[in-house]
Amino acid sequence: TIADGNTWNHEHIATLGRCLTSPEKEAHRIVRHLADFVLIWTGGGGDDLAKSPHMARIGNSVFNDICPGDPTCSNFGFYGGGTPTPMM
């Protein structure tokens, strides 16, 4: 895996956050150098989709263009009913 339990290198985790929260074409441009396959788990409260706002914050701590002008990525997430925000 790219980072399963590996949190010692913040820039590496931020790169993973960038891959998981970028538009598909941009994410593919980056991740194709890191892995042959990518598995995204969705369908439950603790799935990868639910973690994506946190991954955006981690990625934005190194690559501040993920959430421009919003260091905590407060606009990247879900509304109360589970509908994604426009930034998602």
Disulfide bonds with the S-S distance in Angstrom:
Cys67-Cys73 2.13
